[in-house]
Amino acid sequence: MYAERAALAADLTALTEDQWATPSLCEGLTVREVLAHLTAETLDPAPRPPGTTSRHCGSDRQARMRLSRHLGTTPADTLARFCRVITTRADPRLPVPPILAELTAHGEHIRHPLAIPHPHDIRTLTQAAAPSAPTWRPAHPAD
């Protein structure tokens, strides 16, 4: 988890103002806002059932308020805030796989529109995919 955060921070150190304002793959959020979301999730995790990740980084008013608290005043400030949490453990009640899954997914939500390649370690992806919550079931199972 810490290595993924450090790699993301390193990938973002030389971004231009325009790149920070690039729309991410999270609908309605810029690259900068998704990074602030990752900081918020580490310092001020949203209440949710154990073993689950957030619904969407900016899906409701409360999420937007949390994001704005961690955005900072400039892109450099946003990155510095993220760098300060690289080795911080998010909610200790939450198992590592969902945290790592959210981190790797949002890392790609940031990197992909910027065309920043990041070769993920297979062990990281395997750990992120490890089951840590009840299995998802469709709302209307087939008969």
C-alpha angles and dihedrals in degrees: 000000000000092000090052091052092047091049091050092049090049091050091054102045096097101041119136124229089258092052092052088055093050113123109253126215087262102094112252096004131105125224088258093052093051089052089051088050090056089052091048092050090055099045102028109021116195116245110260139142114289113268096026134103129223119289093232131337095245103017100127144022094262091052090051091051091050090048093051091053090059100037097087125202100283137021089254089055091049091052092045090052090051092048090055091060098045092108097031118115112230119221102336090214090064115083118239098246096068092044091050092045092054092045095050093044094049090044087060091044085060101036101044098063089046092049091235109154118217120181104211118215109246090228090058092051092045091052092046090053094049113121111252102151136048113290115267115251126193116254091236111033116208114258 
